[in-house]
Amino acid sequence: MNNVKIKKIIKSMLLFIFIDLAVFASGCTEKNLTAEDIATQMLEKQDSIQDYSYTMHSTYYAGEKTIETEFKTIYKKPHMIKNFIQEPGKEEETLVLSDGEFRWTYTPGTNTVTKTKLPKTPELTKSDYMTLIGISLNDSNVSLLGVEEINNRETYLLKASPKETVESAAQYYAKVWVDKETWMPLKYEMYDNSGNRTAKTEIWDLKVNSGIPDSEFVFNIPEGAEIKTTS
């Protein structure tokens, strides 16, 4: 599976998750909801979340071949986020940290730091979830399949199928396990029209409103690292 296809699967998966969460959390079941209505409901439900952290483990299936990726996220309002990204086949983790003023990217293999000035845009006041909703305002058909327990958390199991207007995701449908307490997804899977699973993502060690300090987002330049500055 090439990188372009993987990116399309990820984009489709995230689209379903965030839109479906909005529909279910709002208690709305009308089929004629607009994308704007859904996004508004989702934003309202996220207002109470000040910070969160989790580990996201994803598996992509291409016939007998599987590709696994993992990254850890730490987020705090209004604009601080820290990601540790592990690429397939590599043990080292790339660090991407945004402190509100700069984005710092550290690649340990080359001991290189890239420093980028962040633009002053409204998106910086939103979490990564909210940004994705803003990017993909589309409808999907959603239904409740039942209630299941994942890692000692009760979840709603939803099924989401894209409407015909979502061209890039038309060949996929998704299952989403939504945490009853936090309204955040704990697990989601993508399937093709033949019912074959094409991707699976699990959220581990989810913590919400745990009081993450600002010091968590201070970047310390590693000794001897080469620093590259971009605008």
N, C-alpha and C positions, 0 to 999 in steps of 0.2 A: 504494500500500500504506500503510495507516494505522499509527500508532505502536503500537497494541495488537497488531496482527498481527505486526509486526516483533519486538516483545518476546516473543511466543509462539514465534516461530521461533528467536530467540536462546536462550530458555530450553530448548527442545527440543534444539537443537544442543549446548549445553553439557552437558545431561543425558547424551546419548549418549556424548560424548567422555570424560567422567570415569568413567562406569561401565565403558565398554569398555576403557579403559586399565587399570583395576583388574583386570578379568578376564584380559586378555592378559598383563599384567606378572606376575601371580601364577602364571601357568602353568596355571591351572585352566580346564577346558573343560566341567565338569558343568553341565547345564542347570538343575539345582535349587538353585543357589547363592542364598542370600538376599541382600537388599540390604545387610544388616549385614555379611555375609561379604565382599562386594565392597568396601564402604567401608573395612573393616579392612585388606584387602590393599593398597588404594591408599595409605592412610596410611603403611603400613610402607615402601612403595617411595619415598615422598616424604621419609622421615626424613633421607636423606643430602643433601638440597638445603637449603643455607643461604641462598642468594640467587639471583635470576635477573632478567633484563631481556629485553624483546622489544618489537617493534612489531606490533600486530594490525591488519590491513587487512581489512575486511568489505565484501562487495557483496551487496545484496538485489535480487532480480529480481521484477518485477511486470509480466508481459507484455513490452512493448518498453521499459519504464521500468526504470532501475536507480538504486539509492541506495547511495552509498559512504560509509563511516565509517572513521575510523582513530584509534587511540589507542596511546600508548606507556606501558608499565608497567615500574616498577622496584620490586622487592620484596626485603625482607630479614627473616629471622626475628628476633624472634618476632612482631612486630606493626607493621612499618613498610612503607608502600606509597605509591607516587607514580605518579599517572596524568596524562597529558596527553591530553585528549580533543578531537578535531576534529569538529565537527558538520557535517552535509551542507550544502554551499553557503557555508560560512564558512572563512576562512583562519586566523582566530585560534584558539588552543588554550586550553581551560579547564583549569586545574591543580587537581587534587584530591590533597591530600597528608595522610597520616595518620602522625603521629610517635609514636603509642602513647598519647599523652595527649589530643591534640586532632586534629580533622579540619579542615584548611584548604582552602577552595574559593576560587579566584581567577578572576574573569571579567574579562579585559583590556578588553573592549569598554566596560564601565561602570566599570572600575577599582575593582571591589568585592571585598572579602574577607569571607567568612563563616567564622566560627570556632565550632566545635561541640565541646563536651566529649564525649569518648568514654566509653561505659559500661565498667565493669570486668567483662567477660564472657569466658568461655573462648574464644570465637570469635576474639578478638584475638590468640591465640597461633597461629592457623592462617593459611595463605596463602589467597588468593582461590580457588584450586582446591579446597582442603579445605572451605571454607565452602560452596561450591556442591554438593559431594558430600553434606554434611550436610543441605542444603535438599531435595535430590532423590534420596532413597534408593529407587530403583526398579530393576527388572530390564529387560534388553533382550536380544534374541537377537543374538549376534555371531559373525562368521565371518572368517577370514583369506583375503583375495583374492590376496595376493602380496607381493612386495617391490619398492619403487620408490625412486629417488633424487630428493631434493628439495634444491636448493641445496647440492650436494656432501655431503649427509647421507643415509645409508641409512635407510629407513623401512619399517615394516610397514603395509600397506594393509588396513584393516578395513572391514567393512560392518556396520552396526548397524540393526536394526529394532525398534521399540518393541513390547512385549507389549500385549495388550488392556487391561491394567490402567493403562497410561499414557494416559489419556483425552485430555489436551491435546496429545499428540504422535502420536496414532494415525494421522494421515494423512501422516506423514513417515518417511523413512529417511535414514540418513547414511552417508557415507564418511569415514574418518578415517585420516590419515597420521601414524603415531607414530614419533618419533625413536628409533632403536635405542639410542643412547647415553644419552639423558636420560630416556626414557619420557614425554616431553612431546609434545603434538600440534603438528605443523608446518603442517598444513593440514586443513580439513574442509569438507565440502559437504553441503547438505541438498537432498533431492529429494522431490517429491510422489509419490503412488501411480502417476501416469502417466509417471514418469521424467523430469519436467521439473525442472531445477535451480532451486531457490528462493533459495538463499543460498550464499555461498562465503566462507571466512575463511582467510587466510594469516598465518602467524607469520614475521616477518622478524627478522634480527639477534638470534637467540636466544643468550643467554649464561647459563651456569649456574655458580654458585660462583666468580664472578670476583673476590670480595673487595670488594664494594660497601661504602664507608665509611658510618658513621652520619651524617656531615656531609651526605650526599646528601639526608637527610630533614629538614633544618633549614629552616623556612619563613622567608624574609625578606620582610617586608611592603613592597610597592612604594611608592614615594614618592607621597604625596597620595591613597592609596587610602582609600576609605570602609570602615570595619570594622563588621560586624554580628556580634553574639554570640548564639548560640542554645544551649539546653540539650539 
